[in-house]
């Protein structure tokens, strides 16, 4: 598998994958075209907050990943959030998700790596646990701007 930075040529494919990903049971929110486009724009704009990656296997588009950067005062170190990790169905069960997680770990060896997963997504939970992720014992809360 190869992992490369997202480019403007990838916009259409990434938006298509985001539509499928956010409409699936793997994500608790549906997203919107406006959000999808804003996310991709941030990935392409050299944003200090969000990075976008394309996953390819044998020259074929296999999926995409997005990483958000922050700092964890809880752990006293940089924090990398695996915001999106989507693999097309025909590329699942090939360890590509694990390879992406290993890529993240090698790129940010000192960072705490975090992600969210729907508990019902057993395949993803298994992949994350196999790669050293564990469940945190608290509830995340959110407030949106008005």
C-alpha positions in Angstrom: 0.0 0.0 0.0 1.1 3.6 -0.6 0.0 6.6 1.4 0.3 10.1 -0.1 -1.0 13.6 0.6 -4.4 14.5 -0.7 -4.2 16.7 -3.9 -6.8 18.8 -5.7 -7.1 16.0 -8.3 -8.5 13.8 -5.5 -11.4 16.1 -4.5 -14.2 14.3 -6.4 -13.1 10.8 -5.3 -12.7 11.9 -1.6 -16.1 13.6 -1.6 -17.7 10.4 -3.0 -16.0 8.3 -0.3 -17.1 10.8 2.4 -20.7 10.5 1.3 -20.6 6.8 1.6 -18.7 6.8 4.9 -20.9 9.4 6.6 -24.1 7.6 5.4 -22.9 4.3 6.9 -23.4 2.9 10.4 -19.7 3.5 11.1 -20.4 7.2 11.8 -23.1 8.6 14.1 -23.6 11.8 12.1 -24.6 12.2 8.5 -22.4 15.2 7.7 -23.3 17.4 4.8 -21.9 18.6 1.5 -20.8 21.8 3.1 -18.9 20.0 5.9 -17.3 17.5 3.4 -16.1 20.3 1.2 -14.8 22.3 4.2 -12.9 19.3 5.4 -11.3 18.6 2.0 -10.5 22.3 1.6 -8.7 22.3 5.0 -6.7 19.2 3.9 -5.6 20.9 0.8 -4.8 24.4 2.3 -1.8 23.5 4.4 -4.0 23.9 7.5 -2.1 23.5 10.8 -5.1 21.5 12.0 -6.0 18.9 9.4 -4.1 16.6 7.1 -5.6 14.5 4.3 -4.2 11.3 2.9 -5.0 9.0 0.0 -4.5 5.3 0.5 -3.7 3.3 -2.7 -3.0 -0.3 -3.4 -1.6 -1.5 -6.7 -2.2 1.9 -8.2 -5.9 1.9 -7.3 -7.6 4.3 -4.9 -8.3 2.2 -1.8 -9.5 4.9 0.7 -8.7 8.1 2.5 -7.7 9.2 6.0 -7.8 12.6 7.8 -5.8 13.5 10.8 -6.5 16.5 13.1 -3.8 17.9 15.4 -4.2 19.3 18.9 -2.4 19.3 22.2 -3.6 17.1 25.1 -3.3 18.7 28.5 -4.5 15.5 29.9 -1.4 13.7 28.7 1.0 16.6 28.3 1.9 16.0 24.7 0.7 16.6 21.1 -2.5 14.7 20.1 -3.3 13.3 16.7 -7.0 12.5 16.1 -7.7 9.9 13.4 -10.8 11.8 12.3 -11.6 9.7 9.2 -10.3 6.4 8.0 -12.4 5.0 5.2 -11.6 2.0 3.0 -13.6 1.0 0.0 -15.4 -2.3 0.6 -13.2 -4.2 -1.9 -10.0 -3.1 0.0 -11.2 -4.2 3.5 -9.7 -7.2 5.3 -6.3 -6.5 3.7 -4.6 -4.8 6.7 -4.7 -1.4 5.0 -6.3 0.2 8.1 -3.5 -1.2 10.3 -0.9 0.1 7.8 -2.5 3.6 8.0 -2.4 3.5 11.8 1.3 2.4 11.7 2.0 5.3 9.3 0.4 7.8 11.8 2.4 6.3 14.6 5.7 6.6 12.7 4.9 10.1 11.5 4.0 11.3 15.1 5.9 9.0 17.4 5.6 11.3 20.5 1.9 12.1 20.1 -1.0 10.6 21.8 -3.2 9.1 19.1 -7.0 9.1 19.5 -10.0 8.2 17.5 -13.7 7.7 17.8 -15.5 4.5 16.8 -19.0 3.3 16.9 -19.0 0.2 19.3 -21.2 -1.7 16.8 -18.4 -1.4 14.2 -16.8 -4.6 15.4 -14.3 -4.9 12.4 -13.0 -1.4 13.1 -12.9 -1.9 16.9 -10.9 -5.1 16.3 -8.4 -3.3 14.0 -7.9 -0.5 16.5 -7.4 -2.8 19.5 -5.0 -4.9 17.4 -3.0 -1.7 16.9 -2.8 -0.8 20.6 -5.8 1.4 21.0 -7.9 1.1 24.1 -11.2 2.4 25.3 -11.2 5.5 27.5 -13.5 5.4 30.6 -15.5 8.6 30.0 -18.1 10.2 27.9 -17.2 12.9 25.4 -19.5 15.9 25.3 -19.8 18.6 22.6 -21.2 22.1 22.2 -21.7 23.6 18.7 -21.5 27.3 18.0 -24.8 29.0 17.6 
